[in-house]
Amino acid sequence: MTDTTTASTAPAVRDTALELSRRWDAQQTGYIRHRSERFATIARVVAGVTAGIAAPRVLDLAGGTGSLGRAVLAAVPGAQVVIADKDPVLIGIARDAASGDDRITVAEVDLGRPDWMQHPQVAGASFDAVVSSTALHWLRPAVLVDVYWAVSTLLRPGGVLLNGDHLLYDARHESTLFAVAAADDQLMQTSTFGGDVDTWDQWWEAVGDEPRYADALARRAAVWGDDLRDAPPKVTLAFHLETLRSAGFSEAGTVWQYLDDHVVYGVR
Ligand SMILES: C[S@@+](CC[C@H](N)C(=O)[O-])C[C@H]1O[C@@H](n2cnc3c(N)ncnc32)[C@H](O)[C@@H]1O
């Protein structure tokens, strides 16, 4: 665990990081047709739940380069946002992109480790909202359960969890929409990556061209190990909702949905 709060950085470094983050957003939208709408929905709910609070505290779990945190700040300019992520490259870009903006801090944490909540940017804080996007499917189901239980202790009563992710239809019992969603995903990827948007590999090559991130890239393989290749089993929407309820969330449901793309919420 590394304490990586926002540091002052030269404008050129910040601009490079913001450009990489913009390219990341374009690349990710190839996999998530309505990613910006998903983000705007999350930000709108955070704004509603935190109305009247001068400086609401928001935690972006597995926040990558910080895109969702910035979307929340656009809707809630007074917020204090902690972007937490395990990947040394993505969190490095998030840190550089946030340079000069004292509303954002970053925390390099592995949600798979039970001590992630002890990070100085997270420990002891009462958050008004915990948000996440396209990330928690990387956690094994047992770890996701632990993370939702942990989040329930980090949120103040009335605080909200918002998690946007693909929650796949069941291939057997929901085969019609499973096929429709899969075809739609394929269509989106084909039309996006046939143009001038980076593919996943091209984006990582672009990062490799930036000497500033060479050390973080070198560290990346060790940090991830086999987890970089081995995707954990998928869980259902029902699994998310049941876990939130059992973790003490008083309300749980879906805020927004497009095919298998969901924003799940829980109110503490
Ligand atoms: C597809 S990216 C999404 C990033 C960001 N939320 C976004 O929407 O742009 C998945 C993110 O999950 C992070 N992640 C996966 N497993 C994690 C773990 N165990 N702890 C912390 N972050 C993790 C990855 O490092 C990556 O940043």
The ligand as an SDF file (V2000), in Angstrom:
LIG
                    3D

 27 29  0  0  0  0  0  0  0  0999 V2000
  -11.8350   -0.9470  -16.8560 C   0  0  0  0  0  0  0  0  0  0  0  0
  -10.9620   -0.1050  -15.6110 S   0  0  0  0  0  0  0  0  0  0  0  0
  -12.1350    1.1650  -15.1380 C   0  0  0  0  0  0  0  0  0  0  0  0
  -11.4540    2.3830  -14.5360 C   0  0  0  0  0  0  0  0  0  0  0  0
  -12.3990    3.5380  -14.2070 C   0  0  0  0  0  0  0  0  0  0  0  0
  -13.3120    3.1780  -13.1450 N   0  0  0  0  0  0  0  0  0  0  0  0
  -13.1470    3.9590  -15.4430 C   0  0  0  0  0  0  0  0  0  0  0  0
  -14.3570    3.7040  -15.5200 O   0  0  0  0  0  0  0  0  0  0  0  0
  -12.5240    4.5670  -16.3120 O   0  0  0  0  0  0  0  0  0  0  0  0
  -10.9690   -1.2320  -14.2330 C   0  0  0  0  0  0  0  0  0  0  0  0
  -10.2290   -0.6690  -13.0450 C   0  0  0  0  0  0  0  0  0  0  0  0
  -10.3690   -1.5370  -11.9320 O   0  0  0  0  0  0  0  0  0  0  0  0
   -9.1330   -1.4980  -11.2350 C   0  0  0  0  0  0  0  0  0  0  0  0
   -9.0530   -2.6560  -10.3390 N   0  0  0  0  0  0  0  0  0  0  0  0
   -9.2560   -3.9530  -10.6750 C   0  0  0  0  0  0  0  0  0  0  0  0
   -9.0480   -4.7450   -9.6040 N   0  0  0  0  0  0  0  0  0  0  0  0
   -8.7450   -3.9270   -8.5710 C   0  0  0  0  0  0  0  0  0  0  0  0
   -8.3990   -4.1680   -7.1970 C   0  0  0  0  0  0  0  0  0  0  0  0
   -8.3400   -5.3870   -6.6990 N   0  0  0  0  0  0  0  0  0  0  0  0
   -8.1550   -3.0950   -6.4200 N   0  0  0  0  0  0  0  0  0  0  0  0
   -8.1980   -1.8470   -6.9270 C   0  0  0  0  0  0  0  0  0  0  0  0
   -8.4700   -1.5710   -8.2170 N   0  0  0  0  0  0  0  0  0  0  0  0
   -8.7400   -2.5960   -9.0270 C   0  0  0  0  0  0  0  0  0  0  0  0
   -8.1160   -1.5030  -12.3680 C   0  0  0  0  0  0  0  0  0  0  0  0
   -6.8320   -1.1430  -11.9510 O   0  0  0  0  0  0  0  0  0  0  0  0
   -8.7520   -0.5040  -13.3140 C   0  0  0  0  0  0  0  0  0  0  0  0
   -8.3930    0.8020  -13.0220 O   0  0  0  0  0  0  0  0  0  0  0  0
  1  2  1  0
  2  3  1  0
  2 10  1  0
  3  4  1  0
  4  5  1  0
  5  6  1  0
  5  7  1  0
  7  8  2  0
  7  9  1  0
 10 11  1  0
 11 12  1  0
 11 26  1  0
 12 13  1  0
 13 14  1  0
 13 24  1  0
 14 15  1  0
 14 23  1  0
 15 16  2  0
 16 17  1  0
 17 18  1  0
 17 23  2  0
 18 19  1  0
 18 20  2  0
 20 21  1  0
 21 22  2  0
 22 23  1  0
 24 25  1  0
 24 26  1  0
 26 27  1  0
M  CHG  2   2   1   9  -1
M  END
$$$$
